[in-house]
C-alpha cells in the first residue's frame, strides 16, 4: 500500500481520552469486517502483502539498523544476520511457495469413499494477534507476521514497548506497506495489552517469558482461542571430557554473548566435570579477548542491556558463585562484561531464572548420567546443546532428554534454517513456526469430503435396519487397523476367513507369520476379487478404480440391483 494510507495506522490508546471507551473496538471491528468480506483470502492479495513487507525491509534497512543500535547497541553485522536477512528469507520463501502451500492436500480414502473427494484445505483463522518481545524486536515480530499474512489472516501487531526505537519504526513506517483494512499496529505497555486481551481473537501468537505466557494463555482460554507460546527457560550446554576446549570455547562464547546474551535460545549454563571446567576457563578467556578485545566495553561488536531494570537484575546475579572471568559493569552505559561464574549452586538465583544477559554459570557434574539427570529434573528447555568428540555421547543426550531444539557440536545457527521449526515444549512453550511451519501455524486445517449427490442408493447400506449382510459389506469398505504392523490391513476387514486364500500365512487369520501387508494386498487385489466377480487380469494402475467397482457391485447386489 502507498504511504498516503499510513495516517492513524498505529493505535496508541494512551494518547487518546478513553474514559469509559474501548480504545481498540473500532480497529478490531474494521479488521473483522475486512476478513468477513474475504479480502485476505485470494493468493494475489496475500502475495501483495508479502511483497510490501519485503519492500519495507529493503527500503528501510538503515533505519532498522539505527533503531536496533539505539535500543540494544546492536552491531550492524548482528542486525543483518539475526534480524533483517532472516526476515527477508522468510518473505522470499513464502512468496515462492505460497501457491503450493495453499493447495488442497488430497488424502487417502477407503472403499466407502472412493467415489468422493477427500482433502485438507488450509484456511485462515481470521483475526490474529501477534505480541512480540524486545530482544529481537524485528525478527520476532516480522517472522510470525510472514506466516500470518501468507495464511490469509488479518493481523493486529503489538510490538514491545521496551525496544522503543524499533517500536516506533514498526508503528509509523511498516503500515505504509500493508493494507490497513487488514492490518494494524497497537502500542502500549502491560496495562494496554491486558485490555487488548479482553477482546476475542481467532489466534494469538506470543513470544516472551513463561510468566507472561501464562497470563496470555489464561486470557485466551476465556474465548477458547488457540495460541502459540514461544517462551524461554534455562538452556543447558553439556561439555564432555572428550572435546577440543578451544573449539568449544569459540562456539560457546559466540552464541552466549551474541546480542549481549539477550537471546532466548542461548545456553544459560554449562554442565561439565571439574577437570573440563579447568581446561575451558583459559580458552573462554582467550575467545572473549579475541572476539571483543582487551577492553570489551570499547568493542563495537558487544551490545548493551536493554534498560536499567534488566541491568539491575543482571548485576544482582553477579553475586552468585564466584566470578572467574569478567564481572565488570557500568550503570551509566548499561554495560556488563562477558562473565563466567564458577562454584555455582543449583539453588542460587542465577540458576532459578532465565538469565538473558552476558553471564554464563558453570555447574559441575561427575558423569554423563548425572548431567542428564540434572537436565531432566528441571523444566524442559527451549534449547539444549552438547559438545563431544564422541558421537555416542551426543546421541545419548539427544535420546534421553527433551527440549524444543537440540544442537550437537553446534550453536544456535539452526534458527537460520527455514526447514526446521522453532518452538518449545512444556514450560518453554507450545507450537512452532519458521518457513512452512509458520503458514501451518496460522492456518486451520479443515477436513473435507465431497460426495456425488447421485449415490444415495449406495448409501442405503449405512442406514437402519442393520443386517449381517450390510455389516459384512461395510466391513469390506472400511479396513481395520492391522494389529501387528500398525497399518491398514484389508483382509482384517473381510467377511468369513474362508474367503481369504492367504489366511494361513497372515497374522490376522493364522499363526504362520509371513508378510501380512504383501499377503493381504495379494489377497484383496487378486484371488478375492476373482472369487467375488470372476474377474482376472492385470491390476496395475487400475487397482484403485477396481476396488471402488467391487464395493459398488457388492452394494448393488445386496440391494437387488444388477450391474
N, C-alpha and C positions, 0 to 999 in steps of 0.2 A: 504494500500500500504506500501511497505517497505521504510526504511529510505534512501535507495540509490537514490530515486527519488526526494528527497527534494531540491536538488540544483536548485536555481533560482525559488523557489516556490513563494516567496513573491516579488511583483513588487514594487520597490520604485523609482518613476520617478525622485525624487530629487537626486538620487545617480548616474544618468546617464546623459551624454550630450544629450539633447533632442531638441537642437535648430532646429526649422523647422521640427521636427519629432513628431509623435504621440506616447507617451510613452506607451499607452495601446492597440494600434491596434493589435499587434501580439498576445497578451494574449487573447483578446476578439475573434479574428479570430480562435484561437486554440479551444476555448471553443465552439464556434458556430459550428465548423466542427465536434466536438465530438457529439454534440446534434443532428445535422443533420444526422449523421451516426446511430443514435438510440442507442448509447452506454448506456445512462442513463435510458432507458425505462424498461428493464426487472426487475422483482421483485428481482431476485437474486443479481443484481448489486446494487440496492437501499439498500437492506439489508446488503450487504458487506460494503457499505459506512457508514451506521449507526453503524455497529459493530466496524468499525475503529474509529468512533467518541467516542464510548463508551470506547474503549481501551485507547484513548488519555486522557479521564477524569480519568480513574482508574490509569494509569501508571504515570501520572504527577500531581497527587493531591497535593503533597507537593510543586511542582514548582509553581502551580497556587496559592496556599495559600501564598507563599512567594511573588509572584508578586503583589497580591492584598494588602498584608501588606505594600509593598513598595509604592504602588500608593495611598492607602486610609487609611493606618494604620488599616486595617480591621481585626478584631479578627477572629481566625480560626473557631470559632463556627458560626459567622455570614457568613463567606465564605461558610461553608458547607451547612447551611440550605437555604441560599438565592441564592447561585450560583451553587455549584457542584452537590448537591443532586437533585435539581430541574432539572438541565440539564440531569442527568443520568436517572431520572424518565421519562423524555420526550423520551429519546432514547429507554428505555425499553418498553414504551407504544407503540411507533411506530413499533418496531420490532415485538411485539406480535400481533398487529392488522393490519399490512401492507397488508397481502393478502385480508382481509375483506375490508379495505379502498379502495383498487384498483379495486375491483369487479365492473362490470357494475351494475347499480342500475335500476331494472325494474320499470316502471311507469304504471299508469292506462291507458287504451285505450278506445276509443269509438267504436261503431259498425262498423264504416267505416275502422277501423284499426285493427280489431280483428284478421285478418289473418296474420298480420305482427308482428314485434318485436319492441317494444318501450322501450328505456332505456337511462340512463345518463352515459356517460363514463367520468371518471376523467383523464384528460390528463395534462402533464406538460406544463407550459407556454413556457419554453425554457431557455433563459439566464436570471437569476435572480440576482439582485444586492441587497445586504444587507449592510446597513450603520448603525453601532451601536454606542452607547454613552459610556461615561466614568464612569458613576456612578455604574453600574453593568456590567462591561465590559466582563464578561464571560457569565452570564445568558442571557443578552440582545443581545449577539452575537450568541450563540450556540442554544438557544431555537428556534429562527426562522430558523436557519440553519437545524435543525432536520426536520422541515416541508418542507423546500425546497428540501432536499435530498430525503425524503420519497416520495415526489410528482414526483421525477424523473427529476428535473431541473439541469442544470449546474449553478454553483454559483460563483459570484465574491463577496468576503468578504472585506469590508472596516471597520476595527476596528478603534476606536477613537485614535487619536494621543496624546490625553491629558493623558490617562492612559498608560504611556509609557512602564512600565514593563510588563503589561498584553498584550499590543500590540505586544511586542517582542516575547512573548511565542506563541501567536496565529500565528504570521507571520513565525516563524522559526521552530516550532515543530508540530503544527497542520497539515500542508500539508504533513508531513511524513505518516500520517494515512489515507489520502484520495487520490483518483485517480486524479492526477494533469492534466490529459487531460480534466477533467470536473470541476476542482475546482482551484481557485486562490485567493490569498490574495494580496490586493494592499494597499500601505501605502501613507501617506501624510496628509497635512492639508487642509484648506478650498480651497486654490488655486488648488491643485491637484484634490480635489473632484469635483470642478467646471468643470475641464477639463474632468474628467471621465463622468460626467453627460451630456456632449455634445454627447456622444455615445447613440445609441439606445439599450435599454434593453427591455426584454419582461415582466419583473415585477420588481418593486422597493419596497423594504421594508425598511422604515426609522424609527428610534427611536431617538427622540431629542426634541428640543423646537419648539413651534408654529412658531417662526420667521424663523428658518431654514426649517421647514416643508413647508412653503410657497415657498421657493426657490426650494426645491425638487419637489414640485408639478408643479411649473412653468416649470422646465426643463423637467419633464415627459410629460407635455402637448404638447410639441413640437413634440413628437413622438407618442402621444396618448397611452402612456404606463400606464397601471393600477398601482396603488400604494396602499400600506398600510402605514398609518402615525400614529405611536404611539407617541403621544405628551404629554405634561404635562398641567399645569394650577394651579389654586388656588382651592385646595380641601377643602370644608367646613367640619367642625365637629360640629354638634349641640349637646349640652348637656342640657337635660331637667332638670327642678327643681326637678322632681321626679326621683332621681337617688342616687346611693351609691357613694359618692365622691371618696373614696379611690379606689374602683374598676375601676371607670372611669380613675382616675389619673394613675393607674398602666398600663392600656391598652394604654392610650394616650402617656404616657412617653416612653413606649417601642417602639411604631411604629412612633413616631415623631423623636426620637433621634437615632433610628436604622440606621446604616451606616452614622452617624453624620447628620441625616436629609436629606441626599442626595438621596432621594427616590421619584420617580415621583408620587406614589400613597399614600404618607404620607399625613396626614392632614396639611393643610397650615395655617389654622386659626380656632379658636374656637368661636362659637356663643353661648351665654348664657346670662341669666339675671345677673344683678349686684350681687344679693344675691348668685346665684350659683357660680359666679366667686370668691366671698369671701370664699366660702366653698371649692372650688377646689384648690386655691393657696397653702394653707399649705399641702394638700395631694400631690400635684405635687412636692413640695419641698421634702417631705418625700420620694416619689418614686424615685426622682433623686438621693437623698443621698443613698437610699437602693441599687439602681442599680449601681451607679458609685462612691460611697464613698464620704467622706467629701471634697476631692480634686479630682474632675472628671478628671483633667489634667493627673493625675498619674494612672488612671484606664486603664487597658489593654482592657476593653470592649468598650471604646469610641474611635472612629476613628479621622481622621483629614480631613481638607478641601483639595480638590484635588490639588489646585495650588494657587499661590499668587493672580492671577487675581480674582478668585472666593472669596478668603479670603477678599480682599479689598472691594469687592462688598458687602459681608455679614456684614463686620464691619461697613460699612456705614448705613446699615439697623438698627443697634443697636440704632441709634439716633431717631428712630420713637417711638412715645408714651412714656411710662415710663417703665424702667426695673424693674420688680417685682422679678424675680429670675435670677441668673446668670449674664451674661453680660461681663464676663472677656474674654480676648483674648490675644494671644501671637503670634505675626507675625513670629517669628523665627521657631515656630513649626506648623504654620498654624492651631492653636488651637482656637476654640471658644467654651466657656462653654455652656451647655444646658441652654437656655434662654427662659424666658416668658416675653412678653410685654403686658402691660395693657394701658388703656386710648388711644387706637389706633383709629385714624380717618380713615374713608374709603378712603379718598383722599391721604393718605400718601404712600410713595414709597413701604413700606413693604406689602401694600395691592394691589399694581398695577402689581406685577410680581410674578412668582413662586419663592419661597424663596430658595429651595434646600439647606438647611443648618439647624443647630440646633437652630432655632429661632421660637417661637410659639406665635403669636399675639392673644389677646383676643378682640373680638368686642361684645359690649353689645346690646341685643335686649330685648324688653319688653314682647314679646309673641311668640308663635309658628308661628302664621301667619306672624309676622314681620320677623322672621328668614327665612321663606320660600320665602317671597317677596325679601329679601336681596339676597338669593341664585339665584332666578330666574331672577333678573335683571342684573346678571353678566354672563360671558361666561360659557357654560356648562362644568363642571369639569370632569377630568378623574375618580375621585372617590369622594364619598360622604359618610359621617358617621353620625350616630345618636345614642345617648345613652339615654335611658329612661327605667324606670321600667314599664311604661305604653305602652303596645303593640300598642294601637291605635295611640300614638304619632309617634312611629317609622313608622307605616304603612302610616300615613298621609304624612310624609316626602317622603317616597318611592313613593306614589301615585301622589304627587303634584310637583315633581321635575324631572329633567333629568340629568343623569350622565353616564359615561362609566361603572362604577360599583358602588355597594352600600353595605355598611356594617352596620347592625343593632346590636348594643351592641357587636361589634367585630371590630378588626383592619384589617390590610392588610394581614391576613393569607389566604384569599381566592385565591391569585395567586398560592398557592401550589396545588390547585385542577385543575387537567388537564381536568376535566369535565366542568369547567367554562371558558368562553372566556375572554381574556384580550384585551381591546380596548377602545378607546374614542368615543366621539360624538361631532360634531360641532368643536369648537376651540381646543378640546382636542384630536382630531384625527379622523381617519376613518379606518375601517377594524378591524379584530380581529385575535387572534391566541392563542396558547396553545392546547396541545392534538390534537384531530382530527381537531380542528378549524385551526391549522397550516397547516395540509395537505390540507384542503379545500381551504385555502387562496392561496396556491401556485399551485393549480390545476385549470385548465379550465374545467368547467362542460359542456360537449358537448352533445347537444340534438341529439339523434339518432333514426331513424325509418327505419327499414329494411322490405321490402315487397317482396313477391314472384313474380318472373317475369311472371308467367303463369296466372295472374289475370287481364289481360288487358280488357277482355270483361266486367268484373265487373266494371272496372274503367270508362267505357264509360258513366256511369251515370253522371260523373262530367263534361263532355265535351259539348260544344255547338252542335246543337241548344238546348237552355234551354226550358223545358216544365214544365207544372204544375205537371205532374206525377213524373218527375225527382226531382222537388223541394220537393215534399212530401216524397219521399224515402230518399233523402239526409237529410231532417229534422228528419226522424226516426233514422238515423245513427249518427247524431251529436246533442246530448242533449243540451238544452239551460240552462242558469242559473236560478234556481228557485228564483222568486222574494222575497219570504217570508222567506225561510230558508237558502238562500245563499249557496245552494249546487246543484248538478246536479239532475234535476227532469226529468226523461224520458218522462213523459206524456206531459210535456210542449212542446215537440218537435213532438208530434204525429200529424197526419193529422186531419181530422174533429173531432169535440167534440163528435160526436155520437159514435166514436169508443172507448171512454173511459167509462167503467162501473162505475168508481169512480168519474166521473166528478162533480156530485152534491156535493160531500164531499171534493173535492180538491180545495185549494185556487187558483190554476191556472185557473180551469174551472168554479168553482162555488163559492158560498159565505157562505157555511155552516161550513168552517174551518175544524177541524179534524187534522189528522196527515198526511200531504201531502207525506212525504217520504215513509211511510209504504203503503199508499194507492197507490201511483204511482208504488211502487215495485210490489204490488199485481196486479195492472193493467197491467203493462208491461210484467211481467213474468207469468201471469195467463190467465185471460179471453181474453185479446187481442191476445195473441199468439194462443189461441184456435180458436178465430174467424178467424185469418189470415191463419192458416194451418190446422185447425180441429184437432189439437194435444192436447192430455191430458195426464197427468202423473206427477210423482214427478219431481221437478226441481232440488233441492239439489245441488250437485257438478257440474251438467251438465248445469247450467244456462248460464254460460259464452259461452260455445260451442253452446248452443241452440240459444243464441242471434245472434251469427255470422251466424247461418244457416237461421234465419229469414231474416236477411239482404240479404244474398246471394239469398235466394228464391225470395224475392221481386224484387231484381235486375234482376234475370234471367227471371222472369215472364214479367217484363216490357220490357225486350229486346227480348222477343219472344222465350225464350228457355224453355225447360222442365227440371225438376229436378227429 
